[in-house]
Amino acid sequence: MSRWYEGIREESSNIIYSRIRLARNWDEYVFPSRLSEQEASQVTEQLREGLKEAETGEHPFLWNDLAAMNGAQKQALRERRILNRTAVEKNGPGGLYLSEDESCSLLLGADDHIRIQFLAPGLDLEDLWKKADQMDDFINERFSYAFDEKYGYLTTFPTNVGTGLKACVVLHLPMLSQVRKFQSIVGDMGRLGTAIRGLYGEGSENYGNMYELSNQRSLGQSEREIIEQVAKAATQLNNQELRVRNAALNARRLEREDETWKSYGILKYARRITEKDARIFLSQLMAGEEDGVISFEKERSLYSLMIGIKPANLALWASRPLDKEEADCVRAAYIRERLPRMIESA
């Protein structure tokens, strides 16, 4: 089965994917950071046993023992947004229930006892929330949550207290992020109750122009209000990106076409390429395809290449550890093999 990010979206949008995450804790134990190794092992085993039905449902989850994974495997899952830093750096007991397409996961014993996560291409927060809510009920029937009448769900990080909900949308903003007023746009997002940050670094270091938009707080708002806020802000950013890009295309179409085709040529024929350069050229291809400057015959999304070229996933593809020089050569080979074939220019 292909992973969720490899699918081709029929609708045209700069919104790459949506993510819903819920932080929950079992009220019979202290937070994971305060558990002894023996207690952490006990909690993980009890949670796994209590959630075993997830392994045999209509869309079964596969069990992964975090303690049995090596560092490269964990880092690859982090690059695919399945694990967070705490889970990657954790040496003690912990577990992960993961669906085959990796769109659904239950992370056990990291920052919180349970982290529920759902991912999907495009703007799909409403549907993801329904799925997460159902999973939340499924778990809560088996384990009672740490909950306070005044503060809501109790979590390791104070920013998650309340609903425990983090609603995220990742957008591709290659043109909007270059305009002078972008920082004021970022400020406007704050007034809407959301925050935006570079997915691959801040400011000019965010090679690939991917940005993650999410709610700023979890306390004092309902889940519905949070989702509506983030969806509204994402739609506004998408529309602004389209306006700036259409203006640029009308004013200097030949330049845009030249950038797109040069990017395709480099990615198609390079024998060595850095991750930074690969992200820049893939970003230009994604924008060019969106604008109709170039078209592809493809079975997977261009965004999936953004994930595949990252160090740990690239090493998994090569089936061996890679030093920097090797990685640049293997990255070029990976892109040549998986870059979709160009079929026409608009």
C-alpha positions as CSV (number, residue, x, y, z in Angstrom):
1,M,0.0,0.0,0.0
2,S,1.3,3.5,-0.8
3,R,1.7,6.0,1.9
4,W,-0.8,8.9,2.4
5,Y,1.5,11.5,1.0
6,E,2.2,9.7,-2.3
7,G,-1.3,10.0,-3.6
8,I,-2.3,12.4,-6.4
9,R,-4.7,15.1,-5.5
10,E,-7.3,16.0,-8.1
11,E,-8.0,19.5,-6.8
12,S,-5.5,22.3,-7.4
13,S,-4.2,23.9,-4.2
14,N,-1.1,25.1,-2.4
15,I,-2.3,23.3,0.7
16,I,-0.2,20.2,0.9
17,Y,-1.7,18.4,3.8
18,S,-3.6,18.6,7.1
19,R,-2.8,17.1,10.4
20,I,-4.9,16.6,13.6
21,R,-3.1,15.6,16.8
22,L,-4.6,14.9,20.3
23,A,-2.5,14.7,23.5
24,R,-4.0,12.4,26.2
25,N,-2.8,11.0,29.5
26,W,-4.0,8.0,31.6
27,D,-5.1,9.3,35.0
28,E,-3.7,6.3,36.9
29,Y,0.0,7.3,36.2
30,V,2.1,10.5,36.3
31,F,3.3,12.0,33.1
32,P,5.9,9.9,31.1
33,S,8.9,12.0,32.0
34,R,8.3,11.2,35.7
35,L,7.9,7.5,35.3
36,S,10.6,5.0,36.2
37,E,11.7,2.6,33.5
38,Q,9.8,-0.2,35.1
39,E,6.6,2.0,35.3
40,A,7.0,3.2,31.7
41,S,7.3,-0.5,30.6
42,Q,4.2,-1.4,32.5
43,V,2.2,1.6,31.1
44,T,3.2,0.8,27.5
45,E,2.3,-2.9,27.9
46,Q,-1.0,-2.1,29.5
47,L,-1.9,0.4,26.8
48,R,-0.9,-1.9,24.0
49,E,-2.9,-4.7,25.5
50,G,-6.0,-2.5,26.0
51,L,-5.8,-1.1,22.4
52,K,-5.1,-4.5,20.8
53,E,-8.4,-4.3,18.9
54,A,-6.8,-1.6,16.7
55,E,-4.6,-4.4,15.2
56,T,-7.6,-6.2,13.8
57,G,-10.0,-3.5,12.6
58,E,-11.1,-2.6,9.1
59,H,-7.9,-0.6,8.7
60,P,-5.5,-2.4,11.0
61,F,-2.7,-0.7,12.9
62,L,0.7,-2.4,13.1
63,W,2.5,-2.4,16.4
64,N,6.1,-1.1,16.6
65,D,8.2,-1.3,19.8
66,L,10.2,1.9,20.0
67,A,12.9,0.3,22.1
68,A,13.6,-2.2,19.4
69,M,14.0,0.4,16.7
70,N,17.4,1.8,15.7
71,G,18.1,5.5,15.4
72,A,17.9,5.6,11.6
73,Q,14.4,3.9,11.7
74,K,13.2,6.4,14.3
75,Q,14.6,9.4,12.4
76,A,13.0,8.3,9.2
77,L,9.6,8.2,11.0
78,R,10.3,11.6,12.3
79,E,11.0,12.9,8.8
80,R,7.6,11.4,7.8
81,R,6.0,13.3,10.7
82,I,5.1,10.1,12.6
83,L,7.5,10.5,15.6
84,N,8.5,13.6,17.4
85,R,11.9,14.5,18.9
86,T,11.1,13.0,22.3
87,A,10.2,9.6,20.7
88,V,13.3,9.6,18.6
89,E,15.6,10.4,21.5
90,K,13.8,8.1,23.9
91,N,15.8,5.0,24.9
92,G,13.3,3.5,27.3
93,P,10.0,1.8,26.8
94,G,7.5,3.2,24.3
95,G,5.3,2.0,21.4
96,L,3.7,3.0,18.2
97,Y,0.5,1.8,16.5
98,L,0.7,2.8,12.8
99,S,-1.7,2.3,9.9
100,E,-0.2,0.7,6.7
101,D,-0.6,4.0,4.8
102,E,0.8,5.9,7.8
103,S,-2.1,8.3,7.9
104,C,-3.1,7.2,11.4
105,S,-0.9,6.6,14.4
106,L,-1.1,6.2,18.2
107,L,2.2,7.1,19.9
108,L,2.6,5.7,23.4
109,G,4.9,6.9,26.1
110,A,6.6,9.9,24.5
111,D,5.7,13.4,25.8
112,D,2.3,12.1,26.9
113,H,1.0,8.6,27.5
114,I,-1.0,8.7,24.2
115,R,-0.7,10.9,21.1
116,I,-3.4,10.4,18.5
117,Q,-2.6,11.6,15.0
118,F,-4.3,11.7,11.7
119,L,-2.9,13.0,8.4
120,A,-4.4,13.6,4.9
121,P,-3.5,15.4,1.7
122,G,-5.1,18.9,1.1
123,L,-7.4,20.8,3.5
124,D,-9.2,18.1,5.3
125,L,-9.3,19.1,9.0
126,E,-13.1,18.4,9.4
127,D,-12.8,14.8,8.3
128,L,-9.6,14.2,10.2
129,W,-11.2,15.6,13.4
130,K,-14.1,13.1,13.0
131,K,-11.7,10.2,12.8
132,A,-9.6,11.5,15.7
133,D,-12.7,12.0,17.8
134,Q,-13.8,8.4,17.1
135,M,-10.4,7.1,18.0
136,D,-10.4,9.3,21.2
137,D,-13.7,7.7,22.3
138,F,-12.4,4.2,21.5
139,I,-9.4,4.8,23.8
140,N,-11.3,6.6,26.5
141,E,-13.7,3.6,26.8
142,R,-10.7,1.6,27.9
143,F,-8.6,4.1,29.8
144,S,-9.8,7.1,31.8
145,Y,-8.1,10.3,31.0
146,A,-6.4,12.9,33.2
147,F,-9.1,15.6,33.1
148,D,-9.8,18.7,35.1
149,E,-13.3,20.4,35.0
150,K,-11.7,23.9,34.8
151,Y,-8.6,23.2,32.7
152,G,-9.7,20.3,30.5
153,Y,-7.3,17.6,29.4
154,L,-4.1,17.6,31.4
155,T,-0.9,17.3,29.4
156,T,2.9,17.5,29.8
157,F,3.1,20.8,28.0
158,P,0.9,23.6,29.3
159,T,0.3,24.8,25.7
160,N,-1.7,21.6,25.1
161,V,-3.8,21.8,28.2
162,G,-7.5,22.3,27.4
163,T,-8.7,20.4,24.3
164,G,-5.3,18.8,23.8
165,L,-5.8,19.5,20.1
166,K,-3.3,20.7,17.6
167,A,-4.7,21.3,14.2
168,C,-2.1,21.9,11.5
169,V,-2.1,22.7,7.8
170,V,1.1,22.7,5.7
171,L,1.2,25.1,2.7
172,H,3.6,25.7,-0.2
173,L,4.1,29.5,-0.4
174,P,7.0,30.1,-2.8
175,M,5.8,33.5,-4.0
176,L,4.0,34.9,-1.0
177,S,6.9,34.2,1.3
178,Q,9.1,36.4,-0.9
179,V,7.0,39.6,-0.7
180,R,8.0,42.4,1.6
181,K,4.8,42.3,3.6
182,F,5.1,38.6,4.4
183,Q,6.1,39.3,8.0
184,S,2.9,41.4,8.5
185,I,0.9,38.5,7.0
186,V,2.5,36.3,9.6
187,G,1.4,38.8,12.3
188,D,-2.1,38.7,10.9
189,M,-2.2,35.0,11.4
190,G,-1.5,35.6,15.1
191,R,-4.5,37.8,15.3
192,L,-6.6,35.0,13.9
193,G,-5.4,32.7,16.8
194,T,-2.9,30.8,14.6
195,A,0.8,30.6,14.2
196,I,2.9,30.0,11.1
197,R,6.5,28.7,10.9
198,G,8.8,27.3,8.3
199,L,8.7,23.5,8.0
200,Y,12.4,23.3,6.9
201,G,13.8,26.2,8.8
202,E,13.0,29.9,9.4
203,G,13.0,32.8,7.0
204,S,15.4,32.5,4.1
205,E,16.7,29.1,5.4
206,N,13.3,27.5,4.7
207,Y,14.4,26.0,1.4
208,G,11.4,24.5,-0.3
209,N,9.0,27.2,1.0
210,M,6.9,24.9,3.1
211,Y,5.0,26.5,6.0
212,E,3.1,24.9,8.9
213,L,0.0,26.7,10.2
214,S,-1.5,25.7,13.5
215,N,-3.6,26.9,16.4
216,Q,-1.7,28.9,19.1
217,R,-3.6,27.6,22.1
218,S,-5.8,24.7,23.1
219,L,-7.4,26.2,26.3
220,G,-10.5,28.3,26.2
221,Q,-11.8,27.2,22.8
222,S,-13.7,24.2,21.5
223,E,-12.3,21.8,19.0
224,R,-14.7,23.1,16.4
225,E,-13.6,26.7,16.9
226,I,-9.9,25.7,16.6
227,I,-10.5,23.8,13.4
228,E,-12.5,26.6,11.9
229,Q,-9.8,29.1,12.8
230,V,-7.0,27.1,11.2
231,A,-9.0,26.2,8.1
232,K,-10.0,29.9,7.6
233,A,-6.4,31.1,8.0
234,A,-5.1,28.3,5.6
235,T,-7.7,29.3,3.0
236,Q,-6.6,33.0,3.3
237,L,-3.0,32.1,2.8
238,N,-3.7,29.9,-0.1
239,N,-5.7,32.6,-1.9
240,Q,-3.0,35.2,-1.2
241,E,-0.4,32.9,-2.7
242,L,-2.5,32.4,-5.8
243,R,-3.0,36.1,-6.3
244,V,0.8,36.9,-6.0
245,R,1.7,34.0,-8.2
246,N,-0.9,34.9,-10.9
247,A,0.4,38.5,-11.0
248,A,4.0,37.2,-11.3
249,L,3.0,34.8,-14.1
250,N,1.2,37.6,-16.0
251,A,4.2,40.0,-15.6
252,R,7.0,37.7,-16.4
253,R,5.8,34.4,-17.8
254,L,9.0,33.6,-19.7
255,E,11.1,33.9,-16.6
256,R,8.7,31.6,-14.7
257,E,8.8,29.1,-17.5
258,D,12.6,29.3,-17.7
259,E,12.9,28.7,-13.9
260,T,10.6,25.7,-14.1
261,W,12.2,24.0,-17.0
262,K,15.7,24.5,-15.7
263,S,14.7,23.0,-12.4
264,Y,13.3,20.0,-14.2
265,G,16.4,19.6,-16.3
266,I,18.7,19.7,-13.2
267,L,16.6,17.2,-11.2
268,K,16.2,14.9,-14.2
269,Y,19.9,14.7,-15.1
270,A,22.0,15.7,-12.1
271,R,24.4,13.0,-10.8
272,R,24.9,14.8,-7.4
273,I,22.6,17.1,-5.6
274,T,22.3,18.5,-2.0
275,E,19.1,18.4,-0.1
276,K,18.9,22.2,-0.1
277,D,19.2,22.4,-3.9
278,A,16.8,19.5,-4.4
279,R,14.1,21.2,-2.2
280,I,14.5,24.5,-4.1
281,F,14.1,22.9,-7.5
282,L,11.2,20.6,-6.4
283,S,9.5,23.7,-5.0
284,Q,9.9,25.4,-8.4
285,L,8.5,22.4,-10.1
286,M,5.5,22.2,-7.8
287,A,4.7,25.9,-8.4
288,G,5.2,25.4,-12.2
289,E,2.8,22.5,-12.2
290,E,0.3,24.5,-10.2
291,D,0.5,27.3,-12.7
292,G,0.2,25.1,-15.8
293,V,3.8,25.9,-16.9
294,I,4.7,22.2,-16.9
295,S,2.6,19.0,-16.8
296,F,3.5,15.5,-15.7
297,E,2.5,11.9,-16.3
298,K,2.7,10.7,-12.7
299,E,1.6,8.1,-10.1
300,R,2.8,10.0,-7.0
301,S,3.0,13.5,-5.7
302,L,6.0,15.8,-6.1
303,Y,5.7,16.4,-2.4
304,S,6.5,12.7,-1.7
305,L,10.0,13.4,-3.2
306,M,10.5,16.1,-0.6
307,I,10.2,13.4,2.1
308,G,12.2,10.8,0.2
309,I,15.3,13.0,-0.2
310,K,15.7,13.6,3.5
311,P,18.8,11.9,5.0
312,A,17.2,9.0,7.0
313,N,14.6,8.1,4.4
314,L,17.2,8.3,1.7
315,A,19.5,5.9,3.7
316,L,16.5,3.5,4.0
317,W,16.0,3.6,0.3
318,A,19.7,2.9,-0.3
319,S,19.6,0.1,2.4
320,R,22.9,1.4,3.9
321,P,24.3,4.3,5.9
322,L,25.4,7.2,3.8
323,D,28.1,9.9,4.3
324,K,27.4,13.4,2.9
325,E,29.1,12.8,-0.5
326,E,27.4,9.5,-0.9
327,A,24.0,11.0,0.1
328,D,24.2,13.7,-2.6
329,C,24.9,11.0,-5.2
330,V,22.2,8.7,-4.0
331,R,19.7,11.6,-3.7
332,A,20.3,12.5,-7.4
333,A,19.7,8.8,-8.3
334,Y,16.5,8.6,-6.2
335,I,15.1,11.7,-7.9
336,R,16.0,10.5,-11.4
337,E,14.2,7.3,-10.7
338,R,11.1,8.7,-9.2
339,L,10.7,12.1,-10.9
340,P,7.5,11.9,-13.0
341,R,7.9,12.1,-16.8
342,M,7.1,15.5,-18.3
343,I,4.4,15.3,-21.0
344,E,3.7,18.8,-22.2
345,S,4.1,22.5,-21.6
346,A,1.1,24.8,-21.3
